[in-house]
Amino acid sequence: MTIASDMGIRRMEGRPFEDILDGYFPLHESILQLLQRQGFSAMWITLLHAPFMKIEGLPEDAPVPLHLRKIYSGMIDHMLLLAFSTPDGMGLAGTGDWIFVNSWEGNDLFPDGIRLGEPAFVRGVGLIDDCNTFDEENDFAPLAFLQPQAPSPSGDEVQLSAVHHLGWQAGKCFALTAAEVGIRRQVGRDVQTLPFGSDHSGREASWDDWPLPTPGHLRPADWLLVNASPDQVRRESLEVALRL
């Protein structure tokens, strides 16, 4: 009995991508603009080494000042974030680590109204429509959600069995976990194995070292699989997928 026969597979429309988060806006607003610009209903992104600033007396909804003194309040070391559309705007969740220049300001929940000190590069995976799935007969599926019915297999087993079932030549596999509200501090993990953060070729890493936070409306799902087949039509997506 194969693993694929014991797992629910939902083929999804979406793609891996790279982009730039706008600086000087509150982090929440910058991520919302990115979500809308890419045309995603949900996305996961990794953010690395980004300075941020807290401008005293400037409301979060105020426009960017014409004359801005660059006074950095701290630095985001890394963040693995989930953003998804809601009727009221956007939900945001994730984990990471950061430092404040004034250590007394630091806490275990990052205030997403703080403004980035400059534009920041991000890489991730986005869903174009998180409600509709591909027809099971469709040979091409950029993404897939997997939900094993049997006891949860390892990432290696998921990748080999599901890639074969989907008709792909290759794929990248990421564990999923339930999302908690807000951006929460998480320390003590090897940032070199952070999903989407760098080239992981040649590194030994557990598939579930960094599970991706997943909102309730996308569950149940235990794994996200990204098509990395060399024969896929979207060459740009393939190039990014290989860097995840």
C-alpha positions, -999 to +999 in steps of 0.1 A: +000+000+000+015+034-010+014+065+011-003+084-017-033+060-015-037+069+021-035+107+018-059+134+007-042+153-021-056+188-030-040+203-061-037+241-058-031+270-080-002+292-069+036+296-073+069+302-056+080+338-059+105+365-049+097+402-043+106+433-023+087+444+007+082+482+007+101+501+034+089+529+056+054+515+059+041+495+089+051+459+084+014+448+083+007+473+055+038+464+035+028+427+036-008+435+027+005+455-003+027+425-014-002+400-010-024+422-032+003+430-057+010+394-063-026+385-066-025+359-038-052+349-014-026+335+010+012+333+011+042+322+032+073+344+031+107+345+048+122+378+058+159+381+068+180+408+084+157+438+081+161+469+102+130+486+116+122+520+131+097+534+156+089+570+149+076+586+180+043+604+176+036+590+142+003+570+140+004+537+123-020+548+096-002+581+089+015+584+055+053+581+051+068+615+061+083+636+033+115+641+053+124+611+073+153+607+097+166+571+097+166+562+133+166+525+136+148+510+166+161+474+160+167+446+136+146+416+125+170+387+124+145+363+107+108+358+103+087+330+087+053+346+080+019+336+068-004+363+054-040+356+041-069+376+029-099+381+053-132+400+049-116+427+071-083+429+052-055+404+061-046+379+088-009+377+098+009+350+118+043+336+121+075+332+141+109+348+142+135+366+162+144+403+165+162+428+187+154+463+199+180+489+205+163+496+238+160+461+252+131+471+275+109+475+245+114+438+234+087+412+240+077+379+226+050+393+203+063+415+175+042+447+170+034+446+133+027+483+132+064+491+134+078+503+101+106+487+081+136+509+079+142+501+043+129+478+015+134+441+022+139+411+000+114+382+006+110+347-009+081+324-005+051+305-019+017+320-027-018+306-033-038+323-061-071+307-050-073+289-017-108+276-022-108+258-056-087+228-064-074+213-096-093+185-113-077+152-103-070+144-139-050+176-145-014+166-152+000+199-140-004+212-105+019+240-092+012+232-055-006+205-035-018+201+001-014+166+015-033+151+044-022+115+053-050+093+066-026+068+081+000+077+109+020+106+096+049+096+074+083+112+072+090+140+048+111+117+026+082+093+023+057+121+015+079+136-011+087+104-030+051+090-029+032+122-035+055+134-063+050+101-081+012+103-075+010+139-089+030+129-120+058+153-111+095+146-117+106+165-085+091+185-057+099+204-025+080+193+007+072+215+037+055+205+070+024+225+081+012+234+115-018+253+130-012+291+129-013+312+161-023+348+160+005+373+157+042+371+151+058+352+180+094+350+191+111+317+185+147+311+192+171+282+193+166+269+158+192+267+130+183+297+107+204+281+080+176+256+075+148+282+075+124+276+046+128+299+016+157+316+033+187+304+014+201+276-008+198+244+013+216+222-011+241+199+007+226+207+041+212+181+064+178+193+077+147+177+091+116+183+069+097+196+099+124+218+116+104+248+105+067+239+099+047+266+080+018+282+099-015+274+083-049+291+089-080+271+098-097+276+064-069+258+046-068+229+070-068+199+073-035+196+057-001+183+070+022+190+041+027+215+013+043+202-019+058+226-045+063+214-081+100+214-090+098+194-122+123+206-148+098+202-176+071+226-162+060+254-183+066+282-159+104+285-160+106+314-136+086+294-110+109+265-114+140+287-108+125+301-076+113+266-065+149+253-067+159+281-043+133+273-017 
